[in-house]
Amino acid sequence: MTQFRHTFLEACLTVPRRIARAVLPVAAVVVLLVTAAGPAGAASRLKDIADFEGVRDNLLVGYGLVVGLQGTGDNIDSMAFTKESLMGMLERLGVNTRGGQLKAKNVAAVMVTAVLPPFGRQGARMDISVSALGDSKSLLGGTLMVTPLVGADGEIYAVAQGQVQVGGFMAQGQAASIQKGVPTSGRIPSGAIIEREVPFEMNDMAEVSIALRNPDFTTAQRITQAINAFLGTAAAVTRDPGTVTMKVPAQYQANMVGLLTDVEQLRVEPDQQARVVIDEQTGIIVIGENVRVSRVAIAQGNLTIRVTETPQVSQPGPFAEAGETVVVPRTEIEVDEDAEKRLTVVDGGVNLQELVNGLNSLGIGPRDMISILQAIKAAGALQAEIEVM
């Protein structure tokens, strides 16, 4: 922005004064607009940081059979539940298989999961996921038979059926095999039909609760202030760090959809706790914006000892009358104490960028940086919470 202003003013100096006097106020307006637009970009919509009461998903699960596999199904002899399910399905279709021997390798028992969207109406379709339950090798090319999907209350809310789409595959020979992805799980787009709706009447509500996805006192209070400023009345009240209760104003009676549509577009800048998240297994470090460090001096070094064995063979010369062949050991030991690495000073009250630059100046990797952050916290110089995943 500074370079833009210098270039703009230099261009103004090359034109007559009357033109420059008319152009300079325009430049000032541009600077003010850009400056004013900066903080607004950090705010988030209310719909992106909170959920409304009743507008939620519901989890569904079911047990079924996938047929039509090319010899990659369950081993019926060892998977008793697959055998019983297959015989039960055939009996319901009028085929009696009791007392016979089933050797099918093209059937697999699977678990079917789905998410019932809010306000899902009867007859609408939704996607489902299919995962092998037994020792099936692949679900590629299989077809899911009719499977009822139940909710937490045990009621059937949807029925699933269709061709399973698998992203992975597996090929195997006598001496080699190859596998890509997970061939024992797949999806069926629009594979389930909703049979039962979750009753919920929004227009009968006198108030609605807003649940924050990341509970915080400051964020909840900002949401309350934004709603009250928009409605022009004290309709919203902060109940706790994760809940804001809003009464339905008179102008929105019997129009809850219109109220939530207007409220969810309000811009609120969420606050966040100073936190450092560490995943020691993958070496991932996430440092929050509000993390601050007191003035400390940091040194990092590793002691490396390298032992190299290069034995040599010693034998007598040709046509020698005496002598024998022996192995002469040769050992080389190197010690690296990282003596060239010095102390690095990290000033107090630095921002996120300065903290990252100070740690990067040590020339260390992510795993050593994890140890340094934990040591700074132990020294009491890190004003943040460390969360280890």
C-alpha positions in Angstrom: 0.0 0.0 0.0 2.9 2.4 0.8 4.4 1.8 -2.6 1.1 2.5 -4.2 0.8 5.8 -2.5 4.3 6.9 -3.4 3.8 6.0 -7.1 0.4 7.7 -7.1 1.8 11.0 -5.6 4.8 11.0 -8.0 2.4 10.8 -10.9 0.4 13.7 -9.5 3.5 15.9 -9.3 3.9 15.6 -13.0 0.5 17.1 -13.9 -0.7 20.7 -13.5 -1.5 21.9 -10.0 -5.3 22.2 -10.7 -5.4 18.6 -11.8 -3.3 17.5 -8.8 -5.7 19.3 -6.4 -8.6 17.3 -7.8 -6.7 14.0 -7.9 -5.3 14.0 -4.4 -8.6 13.8 -2.5 -9.5 10.8 -4.7 -6.2 9.1 -3.6 -7.1 9.8 0.1 -10.5 8.2 -0.4 -8.9 5.1 -1.9 -6.5 4.8 1.0 -9.3 5.1 3.5 -11.4 2.5 1.7 -8.6 0.0 1.6 -7.8 0.6 5.2 -11.4 0.3 6.3 -11.9 -2.9 4.3 -9.0 -4.7 6.1 -10.5 -5.4 9.5 -13.9 -6.3 8.1 -12.3 -9.2 6.1 -11.3 -10.9 9.4 -15.0 -11.2 10.5 -16.9 -14.4 9.9 -20.6 -15.0 9.2 -22.6 -16.2 12.1 -23.7 -19.3 10.1 -20.0 -20.3 9.9 -19.2 -20.2 13.6 -22.5 -21.3 15.2 -25.5 -23.7 14.8 -29.2 -23.0 15.4 -31.3 -25.2 17.6 -33.1 -28.0 15.8 -31.1 -27.5 12.5 -28.9 -30.5 12.9 -28.0 -33.8 11.2 -29.0 -37.3 12.5 -26.8 -40.4 12.2 -28.2 -43.6 10.7 -26.8 -47.1 10.6 -27.8 -50.4 9.1 -26.6 -54.0 8.4 -26.8 -55.5 5.0 -25.4 -57.8 2.3 -23.4 -56.9 -0.8 -23.8 -59.5 -3.6 -22.2 -59.9 -7.1 -18.6 -59.8 -6.0 -16.0 -61.6 -8.1 -14.8 -64.1 -5.6 -13.7 -61.4 -3.1 -16.6 -61.9 -0.6 -16.6 -63.3 2.9 -15.5 -66.8 3.7 -18.9 -68.2 4.7 -17.4 -71.2 6.5 -15.6 -68.8 9.0 -18.1 -65.9 8.9 -21.2 -67.3 10.7 -23.1 -64.0 10.6 -22.7 -63.7 6.8 -24.0 -67.3 6.4 -27.0 -66.7 8.7 -27.8 -63.4 7.0 -27.7 -65.0 3.5 -29.9 -67.9 4.5 -32.4 -65.5 6.2 -32.6 -63.3 3.2 -33.2 -66.2 0.9 -35.9 -67.6 3.2 -37.7 -64.2 3.1 -37.7 -64.5 -0.7 -39.1 -68.1 -0.6 -35.9 -70.1 -1.0 -35.1 -72.7 1.6 -31.4 -73.4 2.1 -31.5 -74.9 5.6 -29.5 -78.2 5.8 -27.6 -77.4 2.6 -24.0 -76.3 2.1 -23.3 -72.7 0.9 -20.0 -72.1 -0.7 -20.6 -68.7 -2.2 -17.6 -66.3 -2.4 -19.5 -63.4 -3.9 -21.4 -62.2 -0.8 -20.1 -59.9 1.9 -21.7 -58.6 5.1 -21.4 -54.8 5.4 -22.3 -51.9 7.7 -24.1 -49.1 6.0 -23.9 -45.5 7.5 -25.6 -42.3 6.4 -26.4 -38.8 7.7 -30.0 -37.7 7.6 -29.9 -34.0 6.7 -32.0 -31.5 8.6 -35.6 -31.1 7.2 -35.1 -34.2 5.1 -38.5 -34.9 3.6 -40.1 -38.3 2.8 -39.1 -39.6 -0.6 -35.9 -37.5 -0.8 -32.6 -39.3 -1.5 -29.2 -39.1 0.3 -25.7 -40.6 0.0 -24.6 -43.6 2.0 -21.3 -45.3 2.9 -20.7 -49.1 2.8 -17.9 -50.8 4.7 -17.0 -54.5 4.9 -17.7 -56.3 8.2 -16.1 -59.7 7.6 -13.0 -60.9 5.8 -14.0 -59.7 2.3 -11.1 -58.6 0.1 -13.0 -56.1 -2.1 -16.4 -54.7 -2.6 -15.7 -53.7 -6.2 -18.6 -54.5 -8.5 -21.0 -55.4 -5.7 -24.6 -54.4 -5.2 -26.1 -53.6 -1.9 -29.4 -55.4 -1.2 -32.3 -53.6 0.5 -31.0 -52.4 3.9 -33.1 -50.5 6.5 -31.3 -47.6 8.2 -32.2 -46.9 11.8 -31.6 -44.0 14.1 -30.6 -43.7 17.7 -34.2 -44.4 18.8 -34.4 -47.7 16.8 -36.8 -46.4 14.3 -36.3 -46.9 10.5 -35.8 -43.6 8.8 -34.5 -44.7 5.4 -33.9 -47.7 3.1 -30.7 -48.2 1.1 -29.9 -50.2 -2.0 -27.7 -49.8 -5.1 -24.4 -50.3 -6.9 -21.4 -49.8 -4.6 -18.8 -47.4 -6.0 -15.3 -48.3 -4.8 -12.3 -46.0 -5.3 -9.6 -48.5 -4.5 -8.6 -51.9 -6.1 -6.5 -54.9 -5.4 -4.8 -57.3 -7.7 -2.8 -60.3 -6.6 -0.8 -63.1 -8.2 1.4 -65.9 -6.9 4.5 -63.8 -6.4 3.3 -60.2 -6.2 0.2 -58.1 -5.3 -0.8 -54.5 -5.6 -3.4 -52.4 -3.8 -4.6 -48.8 -4.2 -6.8 -47.1 -1.6 -9.2 -49.2 0.5 -11.2 -51.6 -1.7 -13.3 -52.8 1.3 -15.3 -49.5 1.6 -17.3 -47.5 -0.9 -20.2 -45.1 -1.4 -23.6 -45.2 -3.1 -24.6 -41.7 -4.3 -28.3 -41.1 -3.7 -28.4 -44.7 -2.5 -31.0 -44.3 0.2 -34.6 -43.0 0.2 -35.9 -41.2 3.3 -39.0 -43.0 4.6 -39.6 -41.1 7.9 -39.2 -37.4 8.7 -37.9 -35.9 11.9 -40.8 -33.7 13.1 -39.7 -30.1 13.8 -41.8 -26.9 13.5 -39.8 -23.8 13.4 -42.6 -21.2 13.2 -44.0 -22.3 16.5 -40.8 -21.4 18.4 -40.9 -18.4 20.7 -37.1 -18.3 21.1 -34.1 -20.1 19.5 -30.8 -21.1 20.9 -27.5 -20.5 19.0 -24.7 -23.0 19.8 -21.1 -21.9 19.2 -18.9 -24.5 17.6 -15.9 -23.2 19.6 -17.3 -21.9 22.9 -15.8 -18.6 24.1 -17.0 -15.8 26.4 -15.8 -13.0 24.1 -17.2 -14.6 20.9 -20.6 -15.3 22.5 -20.9 -11.7 23.8 -20.0 -10.3 20.3 -22.7 -12.4 18.8 -25.2 -11.1 21.3 -24.2 -7.5 20.6 -24.4 -8.0 16.8 -27.9 -9.5 17.0 -29.2 -6.8 19.3 -27.8 -4.1 17.1 -29.4 -5.6 14.0 -32.8 -6.1 15.6 -32.8 -2.8 17.5 -33.9 -4.6 20.7 -32.4 -6.7 23.5 -33.7 -9.9 22.0 -30.4 -11.9 22.4 -28.9 -12.9 25.8 -25.6 -14.8 26.4 -26.4 -17.8 28.6 -22.9 -19.3 28.7 -19.7 -19.4 26.5 -21.4 -21.8 24.1 -25.0 -20.7 24.0 -26.8 -17.5 23.0 -30.6 -17.4 23.4 -32.6 -15.1 21.0 -36.3 -14.3 21.4 -38.4 -14.0 18.3 -39.2 -10.3 17.7 -42.7 -9.2 16.9 -41.9 -8.4 13.3 -40.7 -12.0 12.7 -43.6 -13.8 14.3 -44.5 -16.9 12.2 -41.5 -16.1 10.0 -38.6 -18.0 11.7 -37.0 -18.8 8.4 -36.7 -15.1 7.6 -35.3 -14.3 11.0 -32.6 -17.0 10.8 -31.8 -16.0 7.2 -31.1 -12.4 8.3 -29.3 -13.3 11.5 -26.9 -15.9 10.0 -25.5 -13.3 7.7 -24.3 -11.0 10.5 -20.5 -10.6 10.7 -18.8 -11.4 13.9 -15.1 -11.6 14.6 -14.5 -14.7 16.7 -11.9 -14.6 19.5 -9.6 -17.5 20.1 -7.5 -18.7 23.0 -3.7 -18.6 22.7 -2.9 -22.2 21.9 -0.2 -24.3 20.3 -1.4 -27.6 18.9 1.2 -30.4 18.4 0.9 -33.7 16.7 4.1 -35.6 17.7 3.3 -38.6 15.3 3.4 -36.5 12.1 5.4 -33.5 13.4 2.7 -31.0 12.7 2.7 -27.7 14.7 -0.1 -25.2 14.6 0.5 -21.9 16.5 -2.4 -19.5 17.2 -2.3 -15.8 16.4 -2.4 -14.7 20.1 0.5 -16.8 21.2 3.2 -14.7 23.0 6.6 -15.5 24.3 8.7 -13.8 26.9 12.3 -12.9 26.2 14.3 -16.1 26.2 17.5 -17.4 24.8 17.4 -20.7 22.9 20.1 -23.1 21.9 19.6 -26.4 20.1 22.2 -29.0 19.4 22.5 -32.8 18.9 25.3 -35.1 19.8 26.0 -37.4 16.9 28.4 -40.3 17.1 29.1 -42.2 13.9 31.1 -45.5 14.0 32.2 -46.9 10.6 33.7 -50.3 10.2 35.8 -51.0 7.1 37.6 -54.3 7.7 40.5 -55.2 5.4 41.8 -58.6 4.4 45.6 -59.3 4.8 47.1 -62.3 3.1 50.7 -63.4 2.3 52.2 -62.8 -1.0 52.1 -65.3 -3.9 54.3 -68.4 -3.5 55.1 -67.5 0.1 56.3 -70.5 2.2 54.6 -69.3 5.4 51.7 -67.0 6.4 48.0 -67.0 6.6 45.1 -64.8 5.5 43.6 -62.7 8.3 41.0 -60.0 8.6 42.4 -56.7 9.9 39.7 -54.5 11.6 39.5 -50.8 10.6 37.3 -48.6 12.8 36.6 -44.9 12.3 34.7 -42.8 14.9 33.3 -39.3 14.2 31.8 -37.1 16.9 29.6 -34.1 15.9 28.6 -31.9 18.8 26.9 -29.1 16.6 29.5 -26.7 18.0 28.7 -24.1 15.3 25.1 -23.6 16.6 24.8 -20.6 19.0 22.2 -19.2 21.3 19.3 -17.4 19.6 17.4 -14.7 21.4 13.6 -14.5 21.0 12.4 -11.1 22.2 9.4 -10.8 24.5 5.9 -10.0 23.3 6.7 -11.0 19.7 3.8 -11.7 17.3 3.3 -15.0 15.4 5.4 -14.1 12.4 8.4 -13.1 14.6 8.1 -16.2 16.7 8.2 -18.4 13.6 11.1 -16.5 12.2 13.0 -16.8 15.4 12.5 -20.6 15.6 13.3 -21.0 11.9 16.6 -19.1 12.4 17.8 -22.1 14.5 17.8 -24.2 11.4 15.8 -27.1 13.0 13.1 -29.4 11.9 9.5 -29.7 13.2 10.3 -32.5 15.7 13.1 -30.5 17.4 10.8 -27.4 17.3 8.2 -29.4 19.3 10.8 -30.1 22.0 11.8 -26.4 22.0 8.2 -25.2 22.4 7.6 -27.6 25.3 10.8 -26.4 26.9 9.8 -22.8 26.6 6.4 -23.7 28.2 8.2 -25.5 31.0 10.3 -22.4 31.6 7.2 -20.3 32.0 8.0 -18.1 29.0 5.2 -19.3 26.6 1.9 -17.5 27.3 -0.3 -20.1 25.6 -1.7 -23.6 26.1 0.0 -26.5 24.5 -2.3 -29.2 23.3 -0.7 -32.5 22.2 -2.9 -34.5 19.8 
